[in-house]
């Protein structure tokens, strides 16, 4: 009888221990689950400006989207354009912001992407570039640039290198035909270089031309319209989350918070609108892998 009581006590103790451990596991599982659920999504942006400035410009967007989908979002700035493309392609970012050329390179290396939307600037989802010269320049047409000094912006830039290079080629001017070419580093620096006489001509996006043309610049040629910068989502993101983020993007222009986020990225931004991969096909024609 004593033995049976002891056995019952042992069994009772074992059940209590098991129940206690089960309770601990459940609690720990809940804590881990909550931690995973609350882990921020990452919005990756290419370093088109200094990292601190990019963080500053995109933080309001991260806050707006996070509030809209009920999930915190943090901004991460890539160390370089190529690094950014690889990070997006390998799924390092949940949401990514890319220039048109970077997007084309991304799809070439990593296949189709999940497009969230593209920028709309003053009501247009496309933009153009300008090949510029000083207003007193004797150069009258693009073909006159043979034997001249040309300033590009950045070798990874859509509108300060790839597209204007195509325009030059279409006019019969290959890079080897230039007396000299150099990369000024940015659209603004290209405009200043041309104004200062450091180059005979240069390539800039249209908004930079309009900001500087009264200083003494004129347009030699305009580029074809190119689809604007694009937001993509990780291929592993749940469809419900993708739809929620898309809806938040498409509704930005309707709320004060959304408008603030847009103005922070670009003063002339008026929305994020739907986009398709085919919108970037004309750029693919201009780019040689």
N, C-alpha and C positions, 0 to 999 in steps of 0.2 A: 504493500500500500504506500509505503514511504517512497519506494522507487518510482511508482506511477506519479506521485505528486511532484517528485523532482523532475521527471520527464516533462510533465505538464508545465512546470515553471520554466524549464529550458526552452520548450517550444514557444511558450508565451513571450519569453525574452527575445527569442529569434524573430517572432512576428513583429514585436515592437521595434527591434533594430531595423528590420527590413522596411517597415512602414516609415520609420524616421529617415532612412537613407533615400527612400522613394520620394519623400517630401522635399528633401534637400535637392535631389536631382531635378524635380519639377521646378522648384524655386530658381535654381541656377540656370535651368533651361530657359525659363521665362526672362531672366535677367540678360542672358546672352542674346536671346531673340530680340529683346527690346533694343539692346546695343546695336545689333545688326540693322534693325529697322531704322534706327535713328542715325546711322552712319551717313554723312553727307554725300550727295552726288557730286561729281567733279565736272566742272565746266572748263574745258581746255581751250586756250586761246593762243594763237601764234604771236611771236614777239615783234609786232609791227611798230611798236613803240617801246620805250623803256618799261621794264617789268612793273615797276611801281605805278606807272601811268596806266598801263593796261589793267592792272588790278583795280585802280580807282574808277576807270571807265566802265568796267563790267560788273563791279560789285552791286550796283543798283539792279542790274538785270538778274543776278543770282538771287537777290532778296525778293524781287518781284515773282520770279518763277517758283522759288521755294514756297512763298506764301500761297501761290495759286495751287500748287500740287500737294501741299502739306508735308514737304520734305526739305530739309536744309540743303543748300548747294554752296560749294566753295569754288573759287576761281583759281585755276592753276595756269601759269604762263610757261610755255615751252621755252627751251633754251635756244632753239633755232627753227627755221622753217622745215628742214628735212626731218629734224627730231620730232617736230609736231606731227608731221604726216605719218611717221612710223608709230608714234604713240596713239594716234587716232585709229590707224589700221589694226593695231594689236589690241584695241579695246581698252586702252588705259583710261580713256575719258568716257564718262557717261553721256555728256553733251560736248560737242566741239564746234568751234567757229573757224571757218577756213576761207581764204581768198579763192577766187575762181581757179587760178592755176594750181594751187595746192590741192583743191578738190579733184581736178583732172588727174593730177599725179597720184592722188590717193586711190582713185578708182582703177587706175592703170596697174598699180601694185597690189591692191587688196580687194578688187572687185566691187560690185555694187554696194552702195551705202544706204542707210536709212536717213532720208532727207526730212528734216523738220520744217524748213522754210528758208527763204532767202530775203535779204534786206530789200526794202522799198525806200528809195530816196526821192523825196519830193514827188511821190506818186509813181515813180518808175522803178521796176525791178532790174533794170539794166543800166550800164554806164559806159561812157566813152572816154577816150584819151585824146590828147592833142600833141602834135609835133610842133614845137614852137621855135621861133627865132626872134631876135631883137627886131623892133619895129623899123630900125634903119638898115636892116640887113639887105644885101643885094640878092640873097637867095629867094627865088620865086616859086620853085616847085621842088618836090621831094627828090626828083632825079638830079637836082643841082647839088645834092649833098655828097656826091662822089668827091673824094679828096678832101672832105671837111672833117672837123672835129665834132663828135656827137656825144652827148651826155645822157646816159641811162640812169635809172634810180638804183634798183636792187636786182641782181640777177634772178632772184626768186619771185620778182614782182610781175603781176599780170600786165598792168597798164604802164609800167615804166621800163619794161624790157620786152616781154614776149610779144605782145600785140604790136607795139611800134616796130619791132624788128621785122615782123611779118609785113607791115605796111611799107617799110623800106624795100624789102625784097620784092614785093609786088610792083614797085616802081623801078626795079632793076638795080637797086643799091644793096649789095651784100655787105656784111660786116668787113670783109677783106677790102672792100672798095673805099672804106673810110680812111682818112689820113691818120685818125686817132679816135679811140673811144674810151670812155672810162665810166665807172659807176660812182655817182655822187653820194649814194646812200639812201636818199629819199626824194620824193616828188618835189618837196619844197626846196631842197638843195639843188635839184636840177634847174628849177626856175631861176634861182639866185645865180647859179653858175653861168647860165645863158645871159642874164642881165649884166653880170660883171665882165662878160667877154671871155670867160674861161672856156667856153665851147661855142661853136657856131650854131648849134641847134641841140634840142633835147626833147625828151618825152615825159609828159606829166598827165595825171588824170585831170579831167575837165575842171573840177572844182578848184584845183590849185592854179590852173590857168586863169580862171575868172577872178581869183583873189589877187593875182599879180599882173594882169594884162595892162592895167592903167600905169604901171611902172615903166612900160616900154616893151611889151611883148606883142607878137602877132602870131596867128595860127597859120602854119604851112599846110597842115592836113589834119583831118579827124580820123580816128580809128572806127572800125565797125562797132556796133553796140555789143557789149559783153554782159552775160548774166552776172548779177551781183553776188556779194559774199554770201555764204551759206552756213546754216546750222545743221549738224547731223547728230544722230543718236547712236549709241552702241548697239551692235547687232544682237546683243544678249539682253537688251532691255525688254521688259514685259510690254506687250501691245497696249495694255490699259494705261501704262505710264507714258508711253510714246504719244498716245492720243491726248492725254491730259496736258502734256508739255506743248504739243502742237496747238491745242485750243488756247492755252495761255499765251503763246506767241501771237496767234492770229487776233487775239483780243487786246493786245497791248495798247493799241491806239484809242481804246475806249475808256481807259482808266487813268487817273492822275499818276498813279504809281508806274504804270506802263509807259506813259509819256515821259516821265522823268528818266526811266531806264533808257529809253530810246535816245533822248537828248544827251545823256551821259556818254553813250557810244558814239553818236554823231549828231550834230546839231540839226542836220537836214533830214534825218531819218524819220519816215512817216509810218513805218509798219514792217511787219514780217509777213510775207505772203507765200502761198504754196509754190513749190518748184518741182521740176522733174529732172531726172538725169540728162535727158535730151536737151535741156536748156543750155548745156555746156558743150554741145557737139561742135559748134563753130570754133570754140577755143581748142578743141582736140585737133582740129585740122591744122591749126597754127603751131601746135606743139610737137616737137620731135623727141621721143623718149631717149 
